[in-house]
Amino acid sequence: MDGLAHFVSRWPASFELLGAQVTLEDGRPLLWAALILPVLFGLSWRSLAPLSRLPRVFSVTLRSLFLVCLLGALAGAGFERSVEKVCATLLLDVSDSMSEPALEQGLDFLAQLERAETRPDQVRVVAFAERAEEVHRVQDEKQPRLNVSELRARVGKEETNLAEGVELARATLSSSCEGRVAIVSDGRETRGQARPSLELLRANGNSTAGVEVGTYIVEPPPETRLDVAVVGVELPAQVRVGEPFRFQVRLAALGQGGRGLLRVTQSDRPSPPEFTRPLQLDGEEVSVSFESVAQQEGELSLDVVFEPEGADAFPTNNRVTRVFEAAGPPRILLVDAEPRNVSDLRQALSTQKFEVIASTPGGIPTNASELSRYASIILSDLKWEEIRGVKEQLIIDYVRKGGALLFAGGKRSYAAGGFQNSPLEKILPLKTFGEDERRGAGVALVLVIDRSGSMTGEPLEMAKTACLATLAVLDDSDYLEVIAFDAKPLRAVRMQRAGREAKITSEVARIQPGGGTEIFPSLDMAYKDLLSTSARKKHVVLLTDGNADPEGLVEIANAAFADGITLTTVGFGASLNETLLRSLADLGGGRYHAVREPSMLPRVFTRETELAALEEEFEEPSSVVQLRNAPWLSGVPVPALPPLRGLAKLRLGEPPAQAILGVDSGYPLLAVSRQGLGYAIAWASDFKSNYARDFLRASAFPRFISQLLRAHHRKDDTSVWPLSLELERGELVASFDALDDASNFDNFVESKLFVRQALAGASEESTEFSLIAPGRYQARVPLSGLGVFLIRAEHSRRGTLVARSVGSVARTYPDEYASLLRPGLGAEALGGTKIAPTPAAARALLEPSRRLLESFPLGSWLLAAGGFLLLLEISIRRLAALRGGRG
């Protein structure tokens, strides 16, 4: 009994019986039979039924056999046998890219498979294109070949979804046979990815073993592949009016390609001869580059047409229209203390299609949003005090966020303007020399000191201390003169070398307060004394605490400045004419200082002396030389540019500063430095008639300044938002990213998309954009028909239009034809073996490679046999009973 229990515990089990392999799923019913049969025999022999011995033996035997059949069915009895069986599924591509000859090859291969297999039901067919569907065929020798038109009506034809076909083929395979899959296709997918499904099919196609996959990649005949298509037009992210831009036309050729003429037409200008080019394409994608310029603002288009010389399989793909938005001219903020003095620069920029906004330093925007509206900023001949503070930091931030700053010199700029070591100078590529680097032909400095009665006491004493403080800054070879004035001027210290420190100190100490205040005679004296002095730099510092007659002061400041003599004014006290003093400093190319405490005077005088010593300018002709190649200098004849009449002596800063132009004396003239996302550009001369008079009037200057700014200025236009356009299965997908003024994702934009086919009388359809992610908006529009579709979008915030977008897409043929322009996957890419469509290949595909165990369950047969035995036993018992129990 223990042995029987052990035997039963091994279920499911199999054993050989009469040459057959018998299997049982559950052995417990047979255990019951082993227990019940002895009892059944015992009860049968003790039965009171009137049966003779022989009928009783038949009855017991039949009942035992009935019980065995019943319990065998309950035990899941069956038997297995080793067989060789192959099930094949043919995946037939019926998409539109399959030519008629290619389809004929596929149908021939199906017929060969059916002839090679004795059981046609083991060959199944799955047709696929946009969808996949199994084709159920009536197996009849008179059955005609598959009707491809009907199949295309059922599964579509404008796309190829091989992945869905593979999944359906996997579902058709049975675990009772060895699976094979044959693919007849051109190998070009337009939807889905078949490779992962194929790998899964090969690894575990029918849950017991992998499936062998053969691929037969058919190619259309050569005469159907002669085609050249315009597949795209690539434009820069932004196009501005008057700014040259390059665009590329991409063309692709099938098979032997072809020869023809490429024509490009731009909507706002006549087509130049270079917009027509003969081309020869030989089966590869090529890119043809053009350069153009937008002449007007707004929506423009490029119409690209390829005119083939010979046969062309798909004429509809020979034309593409690309719509784009030409932004307005680049806006330039030109800042100068006297905007009328930069009229030549303004004129040159205007002729080059720039929008120039001229302003004084007071008109510089005081918030980043307003400043970001400008493509470039030009600071011309400014003083540091005119922009320092908030404006200076805004300009620095503007550059680092993508803007371009052109800093131009002049008599009031660089060191003369107090920019040495300033935050703005730190981002400039050209810098003033340090105190240990400077030395020139010397400085002549005249200090004009007010000694009127109101200066009595501490003010005059501090003024005298300030005069002596300048000696610590000046070199011994420099010149110093001190003129003290009240109603008349007095040469307290005559023009002499600063090295005579003891003599100068003694003469300054003798200055005493006087009477009234007359400024003109003292300035006239200083002017005349400096004219007769030989020095590189001539500078006057005027200190006064009173109000004087302004007659003649403006004229003498202008005359002195014209002769290279600069003037700085220092106002002390509350009763002075501050407007007059500031105006004199501006006219004289110097600075104005308002001093509230007498103790500040030495510091102001010392600073002025330092700046005078640092102002190192050439005032002689200097020829321009090119130091480094730069693409933006293309077409600019640098050697032929007129010489400059003067410039500041500066040094090149640390990398990434690069000097592009210099002068024949060896000093840099123009340098560029990348700062964050933008550029800082330094020009050592001016853009006025002082130093650059001839340079500004040269015929090459407009091109020079235009190309310099266009190569470095801000490229984005906040009123034109880029729109991403894609085609997905005949549906246009448009998307864009929205950012607010702080460059954060903007989730509160209301946008609408408008789509119109580029045909006369075509209606415009509109749809709303939806927010699909932070700051990311998307809209989908089904495109009906083929052709070019013009796209535009409008973007609003709280009902106000803030930006727009334009574009176009070309749907000149269905996606399935578009796949012909891309290389097919090929047998190797699909990971299979290419099969030749021959009877031998069909037989090889169906040739078994291993034996499989085929199971035959016996449950229904055992139940039927048991029922028959039960009826037979009942019949025998009834017949015996009728005969009286006699055998």
C-alpha positions, 0 to 999 in steps of 0.5 A: 500500500505504501508503494502504491501511495508513493507511485501515486505521489509522482503524478502527473506521470507517464508510463508505457503500455502496449507500445504507447506512452500513457499519461495521467494528470491525477493518480488519486482516482486510480487509488480509489479504484484499487480500494473499491474493486476488491470490495466490489468483487466481494459484494458481487459474490454475496449478492442475493440476485438470482444469477448463475456463476457465468452471468455473475462473472460477466456482471462483475467484470463489466462493472469493474471495467465501467469503474476503471473507465470512469476513474480513468477519465477523472484521472485525465488519462491520455497518450502522447506520440512523437510527431514532426509538424510545422505551422507557417504564417505568411505576413503579406505587406499590402501597403501602397508602397508595395508595387504590383510586381512586388505583390505578385511575388508575395502571392507566388510565394504563398502559392508555393507554401501551400503546394509544399504543405500536404495540410494547407490548414497549417499555412495561415495568411496575415495581411497588414498595412495600416492594420493587420488582419488574418485572411481566412481562405476556403481551401479549394484548388479552384479558388482564385488568388487573393484579391489585393484590392479587397485586402487593402479595403480591409486593412488600409494602404497608406501606412505600414504597421509591421509590428501589429502584423507580427503580434497577430502572427504570434497569436495564430501559432499553435503550441502543438507545431513548430512555428515559422513566420515568413515576411513579404514586405518592402521593409519600410515602416511608417507606424510602430516598431517591429524589431522588439515584437520580432525579437519576442517572437523568435525568443518565445513565439508560442510559449514553448519554443522560439519561432524561426522568422524568414524575411523576404524584402521585395524592391519595386522595379527600377522604372517605378523608383525614378523620383526626386522629392523636395523633402524640406526647407530649413530656415534659421530660428529667426529672420529679420528685415534687412538681415541676410539669412541662409536657408537650405533645401533638402532633396532626396532621390529614389533609385537612379534619381534624376536630373532637373532644375531647382527653382526658389521664389521668395514672396517679397523679392524677385528671384535672383539668378542664383536661385535657379540651379541645375542638379543631378541626384543619384539616390542620396539625400542632398542639401542645397544652400541659399542666401537671401534677405527679407525686404519687408516685415510680416508673413513671407514664403519660400516656394521651392520647385524641382523640375525633373528632366525625365520620368518622375514617379511622384510628381506631387512631391516636387514642390514645397512652400515654406511660410515664415515670419520676418521680424521687424528690423533689429532695434538699436539703442544708441546712447550719447550725451549729444545724440546729434553728434552721432548722426553719421552713425545713425544714418549708416545703421538706418541704411542697413535696415536697423531701427535706431532709437537715439537717447541721452543717458537719462533715457536708458530704460530702468527695467530689464523688460524694456531693455530686452526689446533691443537687439544691441546697445551702443554706448558712445562717449559716455562718462561713468557717472552718467550710467553708474548704479542701477543702469550699469547693472541692468546693462551688464545683465542684459549682455549676460542674458544674450544682448550685445553691447558696443562700447565706443570711446571718445574724449569723455570715455574710458579713463577720462570718463572714470570707467577704470575698474568699474563693473562695466569695464570688467566685462569689456574686452579693452581696458585702461592701463593701470597706474604702474603701466601708464607713462606718456609725454606728461600731463599739464594740469591747471587748478582754478580755485575760487578764493572769494569771501564765501570760501574763507576758513575751512573751505579754502584751507581744504581747497589748498590741501587738495591742490597739494594732494595732486602732487602725490599723483603727478610725476615730477615731469608733469606740469602744474599751475594753480590760479586763484580768483575772486573778481580777478585771476591770480597765478598763485603757482605759475606753470612749472614741473610738479617735481618742485614740490617745496616751491609749489607748497610754499606758493599755495600756502600764501593764497588768501581769501578775496572779494567777488566771483568772476570765472571767465578771466581765470578760465581764459588765463588757464586756456592761454597758459595751456596753449603755450604748454607742450604736454600730452594731456591738458586738463583744467579743474575749476572749483567754485562755491558761488554764482558768476556771470555765465557770459563767455564761459560756454564759448571758452569751454568749446574753444578749449575742448577743440584745442584738446583741453578738457575741463572738470568743474567742482561745485561747493556750497548751496548758492552755486549755478549747478546747471552752468557748471554741469554744462561746462563740464559736458562741453569741456569733455570732463566731469562735474562733481558736487561736493557737500563737505570741504573734507571731500575736496582733496579726494576729488582733486586726487581722483581728477589728477589720476584720471588726467594721468590715465587718459592716454589718447592718440590725436594723430592719424592711425591706420587700421589693421586686421589682427584676426580673421572673423566671418563678419568681416567678409566683404569689408576691405580693411586695408582700404579703410580710412585712418582714424584721427585719434583713439584711446591707448588701451590694453586687451583684457584676459580671455575670452577677449579677442582683438579683431582690429588694431592700429599700426602703432600696435594698440588694439582698436576693436575687441570682442568678448563673450559674456554669458549668452551675449557679447561685449564689444569695445571700440577704442576710437569714437563714432563721431566727427572728432576722431572717426570723421573720415572712417564714418564717411567711407563707403565700406562703413555701413557694411562694417558696422552692420555686419559687426552688430548682426554677428553679435546682437540678440537673435530672439524676438519676443513677439514671434514665438517658434512653433514646432510642426510635425505630421503624424498619420495625416494629423498636424501636431503643433506645439510651443513653449511659453515663458513669462518675462522672468523666464518661468513657465507660463501656464496662462497663455490662451492660444489658437491655431489656424490652418489653411490649405494653400489653394485659392478659396480654401477655408481656414480651420481653427482649434485651441491649444491645450496645456500638456505640461508646464509651459508646453502647449499642443494642438492637433488638427487632421489634415484632409487631402494633400498639398501645402498647409499654411499655419499661423497661431495667435497667443494672448494673455488676459485677452491681449495679443502678446505674440504670434507664430507662422509656419507651413507643412507639406503633405504632398503624398501619403505617409506610405509614399514618404517611406520610399524616401527612407531606406527600408529596414532590410532583412538584416535590420529585421534580424532575419534571413532573406528568402528567395521566392522559390519552391525550394525555399517554400519547402525549406521553410516548412521542413521540420527541424525537431520532433514534438510530442503530440498529446491525445486526451482519452477522457471523452472516449473513456466516458463513452466506453464506460457508458456502453459497458454500464448499459451492457452490464444492465442488459446482461443482468436483466436477461439473466433475471428473465431466464430465472437465474439459470446459466 
